[in-house]
Amino acid sequence: MRLKYKILILLVFSITTLVFVHNDYFIYKRSILKIDKIEEKIENSETSKEKYITQHIYGTIRNGKHKGKKVKVLNHTTTSGVYDEQIHKNSELFVEVKSGNTAIGITGVKRDKYIALLFVIFIDSILLVAGKKGMKTLISLVINILISFLAIFLFQKHARTWNMLILYLIVSALFVTISLFITNGKNKKTLASILSSISSFIISFLFAFIIIKLYKKPLPYWTLEYIEAVHDYENFFYVTILLSGLGAIMDISITIASSLNELIEKDPKIKLKNLIKSGKEICKDIIGTMNNVMLFTCYTSIIPMTFLLMKNNIIIGDAIRRYGQVELIVVLTSCISIVLAIPISLYISTLVLHPSKKRRDK
């Protein structure tokens, strides 16, 4: 397909999606208030620089049986916005409406149009840059999301009888197999990548599992968000470890397999020692960047709570020790997974992709 036709199709898709999401009030059961005017009263705090804001919000209901009704609602917010919403004119709110023209209160903010914009940019960019490969990536992504929802549904239904860890070991294997098979097709390179990925995450997970079990003191699971909603908190943590480095492991496996496969195709008579040597050089370039990816992922999860504690005069060391231990364990385990994935991927890819015995070194 020519580039101009591809751009035209994506343009139509993008505009249609954004227009629909900006007018999708009818799909919601909760009443949506479009803000027309806000009147604010600001009060200073006696103990801090914080300012307390009382907002009298006036707007129009856009859906449901109260559609078109002009209502008002009261909202209390602060300048920091730590525990409340920052609401402005033209914002859209979920509200509970009384029989009159006053809403009981705000139950949430409608943000689907912002998510839709990011979704459209992601779809357009991946299809323009990667073409058919990008389409295959999107298909695998959709399938993996469906598998995730199915796993959540099944676990919710059988939470007291099913083991979360075993379920997600199976799910992880499905993620790897489906993603690599769809994006790379049925060939030796895909087989090498799948075997490398599954072997790497199982070995690295077992390593972390043994270390944590040998550690006598219980980990601070209470620092995890919503942990009280999960009765099997220990397996919940193991699943977090299992999934956190899975993408990086898959990336390493396919990169090594693709690189070695390319070398073999360029020189089918390449010697085994030369192939391994080239593979090691490729691995040296991968290891640093992938570990940095995991480090920054952990950094972003620790930042909010750490900064909030530091704002309350708690030193950074105590803040990280109290609220960052679990995240640090996850990222260090993921880094170990990445390091282990490199020799495992190199060995398996060499074993699967290298020419037959007739062409091997004599």
Secondary structure as GFF3:
##gff-version 3
##sequence-region A 1 362
A	DSSP	alpha_helix	3	22	.	.	.	ID=ss1
A	DSSP	three_ten_helix	25	27	.	.	.	ID=ss2
A	DSSP	beta_strand	31	44	.	.	.	ID=ss3
A	DSSP	beta_strand	51	61	.	.	.	ID=ss4
A	DSSP	three_ten_helix	64	66	.	.	.	ID=ss5
A	DSSP	beta_strand	70	78	.	.	.	ID=ss6
A	DSSP	beta_strand	92	97	.	.	.	ID=ss7
A	DSSP	beta_strand	103	109	.	.	.	ID=ss8
A	DSSP	alpha_helix	112	130	.	.	.	ID=ss9
A	DSSP	alpha_helix	132	157	.	.	.	ID=ss10
A	DSSP	alpha_helix	164	184	.	.	.	ID=ss11
A	DSSP	alpha_helix	188	214	.	.	.	ID=ss12
A	DSSP	three_ten_helix	221	223	.	.	.	ID=ss13
A	DSSP	three_ten_helix	227	229	.	.	.	ID=ss14
A	DSSP	alpha_helix	233	244	.	.	.	ID=ss15
A	DSSP	alpha_helix	246	266	.	.	.	ID=ss16
A	DSSP	alpha_helix	272	311	.	.	.	ID=ss17
A	DSSP	alpha_helix	316	323	.	.	.	ID=ss18
A	DSSP	alpha_helix	325	353	.	.	.	ID=ss19
A	DSSP	three_ten_helix	357	359	.	.	.	ID=ss20
###
